[in-house]
Amino acid sequence: MTGPRSAVVVNPTKVSDADQLRRIIEEGLSSKGWPLPTWYETTPEDPGRGQTKQAIRDGAELVFVCGGDGTVMAAVTTLAGTDVAMAVLPAGTGNLLAANLGLAGDPATGVQVALDGGRRRIDVGVMGEHCFAVMAGMGFDAQMLAGTSEKAKKTIGWLAYVVGAVRHLRDRPMRARIVLDGERSLPRRPRTVIVGNVGRLQGGVRLLSKADPADGKLDVAILSPNNLGHWASLAWAVLRRRERVPLMETFTAERIEIHAKGKQQRQLDGDLIEPGQVMKISVKPGALLLCVPLPDSDPDLAYDASAAARKAESIRDAAS
């Protein structure tokens, strides 16, 4: 056996065909002479932390994570600060980290990315006992998640989030104060504040065009549209990848505090957490060893993911 010892941490409720997933992973690893992985299933009580810790104790050098955003975040929290690599296999509907890797719902491509050997140490954001790899948010983005039903996500995919967003376009803005690196204090009335490590939202929309996941800083976006016209202008500029986006301020910092006047919806990596008035976030530089498409030095983690998707065709054929 020439490859690393690996494990699969999987949320069985997010996988429509568990046998097919097993064939994809095992066929891919066998094709390279890698040993077959050990499998660990998450539970409603433990979305992935305990299973990932057990995988590390059992000697895993690479952990495939297959589940929704909650499972991915649990694995990121556990793997941050270790030398164990993480490979994302998309499942569920959202899966922000998979979107930022260009995996587009295809676990075979995720396996191919791991086999190709692209590895990159990326920063993670830290809030309390949680680590996140993509972004955290307070306000509209979390309201959108809260307003999106699981049934709708299963029926129409990530477009369900658009429905959830429309329900909250006319909500009142927050009263908030954003503190950057303990020095700069910004009183604002935003609709949402997003703290990002990488740039893509649901559906692959790139909000933070200059985000670099390995620069030791987090990007902060303060969005302050007040009416439907403002939302339309902002959305058009983001979709067109304009250098300047109206009604959006961006900053970088190592420590960010968001203080709202009242309780607000909050999210980490697309997973809702309990509403609150405060988010205190810091960065842990280079904490996560992540499997990424080659070339693994590009700030855009999804750069040329299509090449891995083409190579993964042999895995799909063998598993079918």
C-alpha positions as a Markdown table, in Angstrom:
| # | Residue | x | y | z |
|---|---|---|---|---|
| 1 | Met | 0.0 | 0.0 | 0.0 |
| 2 | Thr | 1.5 | 3.3 | -1.1 |
| 3 | Gly | -1.1 | 5.9 | 0.0 |
| 4 | Pro | -2.0 | 7.5 | 3.3 |
| 5 | Arg | -4.3 | 5.9 | 5.9 |
| 6 | Ser | -7.7 | 7.5 | 5.4 |
| 7 | Ala | -11.1 | 7.8 | 7.1 |
| 8 | Val | -14.6 | 8.8 | 5.9 |
| 9 | Val | -16.7 | 10.9 | 8.2 |
| 10 | Val | -20.2 | 10.8 | 6.7 |
| 11 | Asn | -23.6 | 12.2 | 7.6 |
| 12 | Pro | -25.9 | 9.4 | 6.4 |
| 13 | Thr | -29.0 | 11.7 | 6.2 |
| 14 | Lys | -27.3 | 13.8 | 3.5 |
| 15 | Val | -26.3 | 10.9 | 1.2 |
| 16 | Ser | -29.0 | 9.7 | -1.1 |
| 17 | Asp | -27.1 | 6.5 | -2.1 |
| 18 | Ala | -24.6 | 5.3 | 0.5 |
| 19 | Asp | -23.6 | 2.3 | -1.5 |
| 20 | Gln | -22.7 | 4.4 | -4.5 |
| 21 | Leu | -20.6 | 6.8 | -2.3 |
| 22 | Arg | -18.7 | 3.8 | -0.9 |
| 23 | Arg | -18.0 | 2.5 | -4.4 |
| 24 | Ile | -16.8 | 5.9 | -5.6 |
| 25 | Ile | -14.4 | 6.3 | -2.6 |
| 26 | Glu | -13.1 | 2.7 | -2.6 |
| 27 | Glu | -12.7 | 2.5 | -6.4 |
| 28 | Gly | -10.8 | 5.8 | -6.4 |
| 29 | Leu | -8.4 | 4.8 | -3.6 |
| 30 | Ser | -7.9 | 1.3 | -5.0 |
| 31 | Ser | -6.9 | 2.7 | -8.4 |
| 32 | Lys | -3.9 | 4.4 | -6.8 |
| 33 | Gly | -3.0 | 1.5 | -4.5 |
| 34 | Trp | -4.2 | 3.4 | -1.4 |
| 35 | Pro | -5.6 | 1.4 | 1.6 |
| 36 | Leu | -9.3 | 1.4 | 2.0 |
| 37 | Pro | -10.7 | 3.9 | 4.5 |
| 38 | Thr | -12.3 | 3.4 | 7.9 |
| 39 | Trp | -15.9 | 4.7 | 8.0 |
| 40 | Tyr | -17.5 | 6.8 | 10.7 |
| 41 | Glu | -21.2 | 7.9 | 10.7 |
| 42 | Thr | -22.3 | 11.1 | 12.3 |
| 43 | Thr | -25.4 | 11.2 | 14.6 |
| 44 | Pro | -28.0 | 13.9 | 15.5 |
| 45 | Glu | -26.1 | 14.3 | 18.8 |
| 46 | Asp | -22.7 | 14.6 | 17.2 |
| 47 | Pro | -22.5 | 16.1 | 13.7 |
| 48 | Gly | -18.8 | 15.1 | 13.3 |
| 49 | Arg | -16.4 | 16.2 | 16.0 |
| 50 | Gly | -16.3 | 12.9 | 17.9 |
| 51 | Gln | -16.1 | 10.9 | 14.7 |
| 52 | Thr | -13.2 | 13.0 | 13.4 |
| 53 | Lys | -11.4 | 12.8 | 16.7 |
| 54 | Gln | -11.8 | 9.0 | 16.7 |
| 55 | Ala | -10.4 | 8.9 | 13.1 |
| 56 | Ile | -7.3 | 10.8 | 14.2 |
| 57 | Arg | -6.8 | 8.5 | 17.2 |
| 58 | Asp | -7.1 | 5.5 | 14.8 |
| 59 | Gly | -4.3 | 6.8 | 12.7 |
| 60 | Ala | -6.0 | 8.6 | 9.8 |
| 61 | Glu | -3.7 | 10.8 | 7.8 |
| 62 | Leu | -6.5 | 12.0 | 5.6 |
| 63 | Val | -10.1 | 12.5 | 6.4 |
| 64 | Phe | -12.8 | 12.6 | 3.7 |
| 65 | Val | -15.8 | 14.6 | 5.0 |
| 66 | Cys | -19.1 | 14.0 | 3.4 |
| 67 | Gly | -22.1 | 15.9 | 4.7 |
| 68 | Gly | -23.7 | 19.3 | 4.9 |
| 69 | Asp | -22.2 | 22.5 | 6.3 |
| 70 | Gly | -22.6 | 21.4 | 9.9 |
| 71 | Thr | -20.6 | 18.2 | 9.4 |
| 72 | Val | -17.9 | 20.1 | 7.5 |
| 73 | Met | -17.6 | 22.7 | 10.2 |
| 74 | Ala | -17.4 | 20.1 | 12.9 |
| 75 | Ala | -14.5 | 18.4 | 11.0 |
| 76 | Val | -12.8 | 21.7 | 10.4 |
| 77 | Thr | -13.0 | 22.5 | 14.1 |
| 78 | Thr | -11.4 | 19.2 | 15.0 |
| 79 | Leu | -8.7 | 19.1 | 12.3 |
| 80 | Ala | -7.6 | 22.7 | 12.7 |
| 81 | Gly | -4.1 | 22.7 | 14.2 |
| 82 | Thr | -3.3 | 19.2 | 13.1 |
| 83 | Asp | -1.3 | 17.7 | 10.3 |
| 84 | Val | -4.2 | 15.5 | 9.2 |
| 85 | Ala | -5.5 | 16.5 | 5.7 |
| 86 | Met | -9.1 | 17.1 | 5.0 |
| 87 | Ala | -10.9 | 16.3 | 1.7 |
| 88 | Val | -14.4 | 17.5 | 1.1 |
| 89 | Leu | -16.9 | 15.3 | -0.6 |
| 90 | Pro | -20.0 | 17.4 | -1.3 |
| 91 | Ala | -23.4 | 16.3 | 0.0 |
| 92 | Gly | -26.6 | 18.0 | 1.0 |
| 93 | Thr | -27.6 | 21.3 | -0.6 |
| 94 | Gly | -25.4 | 24.1 | 0.6 |
| 95 | Asn | -21.9 | 23.0 | 1.4 |
| 96 | Leu | -20.1 | 26.3 | 1.2 |
| 97 | Leu | -16.6 | 24.8 | 1.4 |
| 98 | Ala | -17.3 | 22.4 | -1.5 |
| 99 | Ala | -18.6 | 25.3 | -3.6 |
| 100 | Asn | -15.4 | 27.2 | -2.9 |
| 101 | Leu | -13.4 | 24.1 | -4.1 |
| 102 | Gly | -15.4 | 23.9 | -7.3 |
| 103 | Leu | -16.8 | 20.5 | -6.6 |
| 104 | Ala | -20.4 | 21.2 | -7.7 |
| 105 | Gly | -22.0 | 18.2 | -5.9 |
| 106 | Asp | -19.7 | 15.6 | -7.3 |
| 107 | Pro | -18.0 | 13.3 | -4.7 |
| 108 | Ala | -15.9 | 11.6 | -7.5 |
| 109 | Thr | -14.2 | 14.9 | -8.2 |
| 110 | Gly | -13.6 | 15.3 | -4.5 |
| 111 | Val | -11.9 | 11.9 | -4.4 |
| 112 | Gln | -9.8 | 12.8 | -7.5 |
| 113 | Val | -8.7 | 16.1 | -5.9 |
| 114 | Ala | -7.4 | 14.1 | -2.9 |
| 115 | Leu | -5.6 | 11.6 | -5.1 |
| 116 | Asp | -4.0 | 14.3 | -7.2 |
| 117 | Gly | -2.1 | 15.5 | -4.1 |
| 118 | Gly | -3.0 | 19.2 | -4.1 |
| 119 | Arg | -2.6 | 20.3 | -0.4 |
| 120 | Arg | -2.8 | 23.8 | 1.0 |
| 121 | Arg | -2.7 | 25.1 | 4.5 |
| 122 | Ile | -5.4 | 27.7 | 4.9 |
| 123 | Asp | -6.5 | 30.0 | 7.7 |
| 124 | Val | -9.6 | 29.3 | 9.7 |
| 125 | Gly | -11.8 | 31.7 | 11.6 |
| 126 | Val | -12.5 | 31.0 | 15.2 |
| 127 | Met | -15.6 | 31.9 | 17.2 |
| 128 | Gly | -15.8 | 30.5 | 20.7 |
| 129 | Glu | -15.3 | 26.7 | 20.4 |
| 130 | His | -16.1 | 26.7 | 16.7 |
| 131 | Cys | -13.8 | 27.0 | 13.7 |
| 132 | Phe | -15.0 | 27.9 | 10.2 |
| 133 | Ala | -13.2 | 27.7 | 6.9 |
| 134 | Val | -15.5 | 29.8 | 4.7 |
| 135 | Met | -17.4 | 32.6 | 6.4 |
| 136 | Ala | -19.5 | 33.7 | 9.4 |
| 137 | Gly | -22.3 | 36.2 | 9.3 |
| 138 | Met | -24.9 | 38.1 | 11.3 |
| 139 | Gly | -28.1 | 39.5 | 9.9 |
| 140 | Phe | -29.6 | 38.9 | 6.4 |
| 141 | Asp | -27.4 | 36.0 | 5.4 |
| 142 | Ala | -28.4 | 34.1 | 8.5 |
| 143 | Gln | -32.0 | 35.1 | 8.1 |
| 144 | Met | -31.9 | 33.7 | 4.6 |
| 145 | Leu | -30.7 | 30.3 | 5.9 |
| 146 | Ala | -33.4 | 30.4 | 8.7 |
| 147 | Gly | -36.1 | 31.1 | 6.1 |
| 148 | Thr | -35.1 | 28.2 | 3.8 |
| 149 | Ser | -36.8 | 24.8 | 4.5 |
| 150 | Glu | -35.1 | 21.5 | 4.2 |
| 151 | Lys | -37.9 | 20.3 | 1.9 |
| 152 | Ala | -37.3 | 23.2 | -0.5 |
| 153 | Lys | -33.5 | 22.5 | -0.6 |
| 154 | Lys | -34.1 | 18.9 | -1.5 |
| 155 | Thr | -36.6 | 19.9 | -4.2 |
| 156 | Ile | -34.8 | 22.7 | -6.0 |
| 157 | Gly | -31.3 | 22.7 | -4.6 |
| 158 | Trp | -29.4 | 25.9 | -3.8 |
| 159 | Leu | -32.1 | 28.0 | -5.5 |
| 160 | Ala | -34.2 | 27.4 | -2.4 |
| 161 | Tyr | -31.9 | 30.0 | -0.7 |
| 162 | Val | -33.2 | 32.6 | -3.1 |
| 163 | Val | -36.7 | 32.0 | -1.9 |
| 164 | Gly | -35.5 | 32.3 | 1.7 |
| 165 | Ala | -33.7 | 35.6 | 0.8 |
| 166 | Val | -36.8 | 37.2 | -0.8 |
| 167 | Arg | -38.7 | 36.8 | 2.4 |
| 168 | His | -36.3 | 39.1 | 4.2 |
| 169 | Leu | -35.4 | 41.7 | 1.6 |
| 170 | Arg | -37.7 | 44.3 | 3.3 |
| 171 | Asp | -36.6 | 43.6 | 6.9 |
| 172 | Arg | -35.3 | 46.5 | 9.0 |
| 173 | Pro | -31.5 | 47.0 | 9.2 |
| 174 | Met | -29.6 | 46.2 | 12.3 |
| 175 | Arg | -28.0 | 48.8 | 14.6 |
| 176 | Ala | -24.5 | 47.5 | 15.0 |
| 177 | Arg | -20.9 | 48.4 | 15.8 |
| 178 | Ile | -18.1 | 46.6 | 14.1 |
| 179 | Val | -14.7 | 46.7 | 15.8 |
| 180 | Leu | -11.6 | 45.7 | 13.8 |
| 181 | Asp | -8.4 | 44.6 | 15.5 |
| 182 | Gly | -9.5 | 46.2 | 18.8 |
| 183 | Glu | -8.9 | 49.7 | 17.4 |
| 184 | Arg | -11.2 | 50.8 | 14.6 |
| 185 | Ser | -14.8 | 51.0 | 15.6 |
| 186 | Leu | -17.5 | 51.4 | 12.9 |
| 187 | Pro | -21.0 | 52.3 | 13.9 |
| 188 | Arg | -23.3 | 51.2 | 11.1 |
| 189 | Arg | -26.9 | 50.3 | 10.2 |
| 190 | Pro | -26.2 | 47.2 | 8.0 |
| 191 | Arg | -28.5 | 44.5 | 6.7 |
| 192 | Thr | -25.7 | 42.0 | 7.2 |
| 193 | Val | -22.1 | 41.7 | 8.2 |
| 194 | Ile | -20.1 | 38.8 | 6.7 |
| 195 | Val | -16.6 | 37.8 | 7.9 |
| 196 | Gly | -15.0 | 35.7 | 5.2 |
| 197 | Asn | -12.0 | 33.5 | 4.7 |
| 198 | Val | -12.8 | 32.6 | 1.1 |
| 199 | Gly | -15.1 | 34.4 | -1.3 |
| 200 | Arg | -18.0 | 32.3 | -2.6 |
| 201 | Leu | -21.6 | 32.2 | -1.4 |
| 202 | Gln | -24.3 | 29.6 | -2.2 |
| 203 | Gly | -24.5 | 28.9 | -5.9 |
| 204 | Gly | -20.8 | 29.8 | -6.5 |
| 205 | Val | -21.5 | 33.6 | -6.3 |
| 206 | Arg | -18.2 | 35.3 | -5.5 |
| 207 | Leu | -18.9 | 38.1 | -2.9 |
| 208 | Leu | -15.4 | 38.7 | -1.6 |
| 209 | Ser | -13.3 | 38.9 | -4.8 |
| 210 | Lys | -10.0 | 39.6 | -3.0 |
| 211 | Ala | -10.3 | 37.1 | -0.3 |
| 212 | Asp | -7.1 | 35.0 | 0.2 |
| 213 | Pro | -7.5 | 32.0 | 2.5 |
| 214 | Ala | -3.8 | 32.0 | 3.4 |
| 215 | Asp | -3.0 | 35.6 | 4.1 |
| 216 | Gly | -3.5 | 35.4 | 7.9 |
| 217 | Lys | -6.4 | 37.8 | 7.7 |
| 218 | Leu | -10.2 | 37.7 | 7.4 |
| 219 | Asp | -12.2 | 39.8 | 5.0 |
| 220 | Val | -15.2 | 41.8 | 6.4 |
| 221 | Ala | -18.1 | 42.9 | 4.2 |
| 222 | Ile | -20.7 | 45.3 | 5.6 |
| 223 | Leu | -23.8 | 45.4 | 3.4 |
| 224 | Ser | -26.2 | 48.3 | 3.9 |
| 225 | Pro | -29.0 | 48.2 | 1.2 |
| 226 | Asn | -32.2 | 50.0 | 2.4 |
| 227 | Asn | -34.7 | 49.1 | -0.4 |
| 228 | Leu | -35.3 | 46.7 | -3.3 |
| 229 | Gly | -33.5 | 49.1 | -5.7 |
| 230 | His | -30.4 | 49.0 | -3.5 |
| 231 | Trp | -30.5 | 45.2 | -3.4 |
| 232 | Ala | -30.8 | 45.0 | -7.1 |
| 233 | Ser | -27.8 | 47.3 | -7.6 |
| 234 | Leu | -25.7 | 45.4 | -5.1 |
| 235 | Ala | -26.6 | 42.0 | -6.6 |
| 236 | Trp | -25.9 | 43.1 | -10.1 |
| 237 | Ala | -22.5 | 44.4 | -9.2 |
| 238 | Val | -21.6 | 41.2 | -7.4 |
| 239 | Leu | -22.8 | 39.0 | -10.2 |
| 240 | Arg | -20.8 | 41.1 | -12.7 |
| 241 | Arg | -17.8 | 40.9 | -10.4 |
| 242 | Arg | -17.4 | 44.7 | -10.4 |
| 243 | Glu | -14.4 | 46.1 | -8.5 |
| 244 | Arg | -16.7 | 48.5 | -6.6 |
| 245 | Val | -20.0 | 47.2 | -5.2 |
| 246 | Pro | -22.5 | 49.8 | -4.1 |
| 247 | Leu | -23.6 | 49.8 | -0.5 |
| 248 | Met | -20.9 | 47.3 | 0.5 |
| 249 | Glu | -17.8 | 48.2 | 2.5 |
| 250 | Thr | -14.9 | 45.8 | 2.8 |
| 251 | Phe | -12.1 | 45.6 | 5.3 |
| 252 | Thr | -9.5 | 43.1 | 6.4 |
| 253 | Ala | -8.6 | 42.3 | 10.0 |
| 254 | Glu | -7.3 | 39.6 | 12.3 |
| 255 | Arg | -9.9 | 40.2 | 15.0 |
| 256 | Ile | -13.4 | 41.2 | 14.4 |
| 257 | Glu | -16.2 | 42.0 | 16.8 |
| 258 | Ile | -19.8 | 42.6 | 15.8 |
| 259 | His | -22.1 | 44.2 | 18.4 |
| 260 | Ala | -25.8 | 44.5 | 17.6 |
| 261 | Lys | -28.4 | 46.3 | 19.6 |
| 262 | Gly | -30.7 | 43.3 | 19.7 |
| 263 | Lys | -30.5 | 39.6 | 19.1 |
| 264 | Gln | -29.8 | 38.7 | 15.5 |
| 265 | Gln | -29.7 | 35.5 | 13.4 |
| 266 | Arg | -26.1 | 34.2 | 13.1 |
| 267 | Gln | -24.4 | 31.6 | 11.0 |
| 268 | Leu | -21.0 | 29.9 | 10.7 |
| 269 | Asp | -20.1 | 28.3 | 7.3 |
| 270 | Gly | -23.7 | 28.1 | 6.3 |
| 271 | Asp | -24.9 | 26.5 | 9.5 |
| 272 | Leu | -27.2 | 28.4 | 11.8 |
| 273 | Ile | -26.1 | 28.9 | 15.4 |
| 274 | Glu | -28.1 | 30.4 | 18.3 |
| 275 | Pro | -29.2 | 34.0 | 17.7 |
| 276 | Gly | -27.2 | 36.6 | 19.7 |
| 277 | Gln | -26.1 | 40.2 | 19.9 |
| 278 | Val | -22.4 | 39.6 | 19.6 |
| 279 | Met | -19.9 | 37.8 | 17.4 |
| 280 | Lys | -16.2 | 37.8 | 18.3 |
| 281 | Ile | -14.1 | 36.3 | 15.7 |
| 282 | Ser | -10.3 | 35.8 | 15.3 |
| 283 | Val | -8.1 | 34.1 | 12.7 |
| 284 | Lys | -5.9 | 31.0 | 13.2 |
| 285 | Pro | -3.4 | 31.3 | 10.3 |
| 286 | Gly | -2.5 | 28.2 | 8.3 |
| 287 | Ala | -4.4 | 25.9 | 10.7 |
| 288 | Leu | -6.2 | 23.6 | 8.2 |
| 289 | Leu | -4.4 | 21.3 | 5.8 |
| 290 | Leu | -7.0 | 21.1 | 2.9 |
| 291 | Cys | -7.1 | 19.0 | -0.2 |
| 292 | Val | -7.5 | 21.5 | -3.1 |
| 293 | Pro | -7.5 | 21.2 | -6.9 |
| 294 | Leu | -4.1 | 21.7 | -8.6 |
| 295 | Pro | -2.3 | 24.1 | -8.9 |
| 296 | Asp | -2.5 | 24.3 | -5.1 |
| 297 | Ser | -0.9 | 27.7 | -4.8 |
| 298 | Asp | -3.7 | 29.7 | -6.4 |
| 299 | Pro | -5.7 | 32.0 | -4.0 |
| 300 | Asp | -8.9 | 30.8 | -5.8 |
| 301 | Leu | -9.3 | 27.3 | -4.3 |
| 302 | Ala | -11.5 | 26.3 | -7.2 |
| 303 | Tyr | -8.9 | 27.1 | -9.8 |
| 304 | Asp | -9.0 | 24.5 | -12.6 |
| 305 | Ala | -11.3 | 22.2 | -10.7 |
| 306 | Ser | -12.7 | 21.2 | -14.1 |
| 307 | Ala | -9.4 | 19.3 | -14.8 |
| 308 | Ala | -10.0 | 17.1 | -11.7 |
| 309 | Ala | -13.7 | 16.6 | -12.8 |
| 310 | Arg | -12.5 | 15.3 | -16.1 |
| 311 | Lys | -10.0 | 12.9 | -14.6 |
| 312 | Ala | -12.6 | 11.6 | -12.2 |
| 313 | Glu | -14.6 | 10.1 | -15.1 |
| 314 | Ser | -12.7 | 6.9 | -14.6 |
| 315 | Ile | -13.8 | 6.7 | -11.0 |
| 316 | Arg | -17.4 | 7.3 | -12.0 |
| 317 | Asp | -17.2 | 4.6 | -14.6 |
| 318 | Ala | -15.7 | 2.1 | -12.2 |
| 319 | Ala | -18.3 | 2.8 | -9.5 |
| 320 | Ser | -21.3 | 2.6 | -11.8 |
